[in-house]
Amino acid sequence: MIQFKLVLLGDSSVGKSSIVTRFVKDQFDINKESTIGAAFLSQTIKLLDSETNDEVAVKFEIWDTAGQERYKSLAPMYYRNSNAAIVVYDITDANSLSKAVKWVNELKEKLGDDNDCVISLIGNKLDLINEDETKRAISRREGEEFAIENGLYFHEVSAKENIGIKDIFQEIGESLYNQHKEKKLKNATTISRNGGNSNVELNRPSTNDATSCCS
Amino acid sequence: MSFEEQFENSASGIEHFDDDNIDGFDMNHDNTVNEGEEYKISIDELVNTKTSNSIKSDDKNSFKKLVLKDAKHSEVESASKSKDEDADKTTDEEQENKQQKEDVSNHSINILQSVKSKEVETILNLSPDKVAETKNFDFKLFLNFLKDPKAEPILKYTRSFINQVLKSDKWYTFKEQAKLIEDFEIFIYKKFEIYEPFKLMNSVDLDNCKDCMEKLITNKLYARIFSPLYYSRYLKLSKNDIGNFPDDHLRLVKNDQIIWKNIKKFGSIITLENLEIHNLNEKNFEMLAKFFTVFNRELCKMSKFRSPRDKLVCLLNSCKIIFSYLKKIGNKSLTADDFMPLLVYSVLKIPAFNADNYYLQSTVTYIEIIRQESFLKGEESYYLMSFQGALQFVSELSEENMFEKFKVNDKKAFKNKFDDQLGYITAKQLESEENAKQKKYEEQKQKNELDNQEQQGLMTAWPLSGWFSGSSPSPNEESLLSKFSNMMSTGTEEDGMAEKKPKEKNTNLETQQTIEAQLKNAEKEDLASLKEMFPQLEDSIIKDIYISTKRNVTQTIEAILEML
């Protein structure tokens, strides 16, 4: 099975953990692999390969980070080698988008230019807006524009009402899977061009090391 | 006090469980039995390509050349790759595994099987697996596989590798050591595919064997790869000119000290609020104290195991305890927002003044570096990383940044508490320095008395202290020392055991009671040191040999060596 490491970033009150909890609990395969605690969760989703129409399973290993400002300096340890990142803000909190922007910028800076980490910017607490539109503090456009400028995925969701949660992961999963396939293809062509042993690395059984597939 | 002195003061009492009785599993043999199944360690030196002498001379003796090159720096890795491939080609050539029927290893295992079985059993009960059993890990089964005559080449390669690392007098960086071990693991796993019983195993059993192999190697090499022990070995030998201690190891040892200092400074004054830990009230606080006891017990256990796997299990257990506490107080979300601050808090609350040898940074990094990546599951590496994070947080604390790192409302009060604590620390430090001085003085006094005895010709045994720290041991002793020094530093717990059995055997020294007492003292010291050198031997065996050689330490060592 293909595995990806996904890191979760955002301030402590934006509800980033509840997004993951919602995602993990709602899927067909109840998370069995977390034996220690909920700061680390893993979840498998199924995708359709767009070319072969085969069903493929993709596993996310989700690394939660502490959102409090004083622990922010520790975040780089967590997002090192990660394949994807979800940066969460609270659409009812005027300050929270600028904090999310900081996270994104820092992430990009630390990972360097040649990384292919997939980033998704998520505005949470859509349910509160649906109840009372005046609670909105950050317009959809604001978030969306920043996302487009920076090549991020973008969604407004509600973890509480389970709106749009699954799509976040489905989208990231597909993107990572395609990335993974491309890399595999590239490896295969370089090997055949070199005329070397044909199945050196290709059929290597997947390990539990998240970095082994895409890094 | 200098850093070195401080380290030496706090470095006493590093003791370990001989879990699964690995010390009884003998790996030290003469290289001659390894013909044909030798493993060569080597690290390419970029500047000058001279390899260690001992390894070079071995080269001539081996009739199969099996040189695994590795690169000191990753830049040259690609350059040496082709050599790697060459080495792999030779693997087909080893098929003379039928000679050497007199299975030396089994033989010596039988002799040496320490009858500590009761002890081992209690230790096995303490095995870290109790709380977090991740998969079936069966070390005994693996040792049985290794004893299989068909697996002899595997045993020989492993022994050859271990012996070479132990014999090498180069000071390896941690990075180099990790590379050496990793290369060997890759090498030996390939051999698993060739030799029974490993060859015929299913993947679950094979994984178990791979994991166990790591445990075996790391147990045997522990004193050379675990930074605090490596450093204390360096300090012991540093009177001779032996070059510099590797930076990366030193950094870890220093970081351990920094963390300790900060735990001492801040541990007793910080509150839950300072770290933004919410949802805790008075009632929970009581429970927290209880939970800390367990947390500490698990963490402390980490230092009693040698393999990264076992240490990691203890570390994960302590993380689990934090979560079970959070769950118990009815915290619903259980996220990193709750976990991380409490982890930092727990580390800061480790009782600092009576447990100086946690070596947290060294231990956590040791796990991270030495544990094979394929065995570090996502979840495990997550919590290992969280621990690294907590340690980083603690090590970065200082008087200058404490108001940034902690959430403090009444800064003045906090500062006062902090200053009080500093005063207390200084007092404690003076006290311990005083104690250390006193101890040194007494040791010196004792040594002088022993020297006097010797001058009077009343001592037949060689005072051991003389040839450990003495000015110029003869080459013979030196080689013995280097051969077995690895064991010395792993078996410090034996001192006490040797003292427990001052068996009253009839000797011809009964005439003068005072002299007898002196001699007994020397004997105790000798036996304790011998026990350190040969931890796999039973106390009574050592003592018998010691007495039969008329209490001559060198002769005892030679006799034991012959026996091995």
Interface residues (C-beta under 8 A of the other chain):
Chain A: Q3 K5 L8 S12 K16 S17 S18 T21 E33 S34 T35 I36 G37 A38 A39 F40 S42 E61 W63 D64 T65 A66 G67 Q68 R70 Y71 S73 L74 M77 Y78 T207 N208 D209 A210
Chain B: A132 T134 L275 E276 L316 C319 K320 I322 F323 L326 S333 L334 T335 A336 D337 F339 M340 P341 V344 E373 S374 L376 K377 G378 E379 Y382 Y383 M385 S386 Q388 G389 Q392 F393 E396 E404 K405 F406 K407
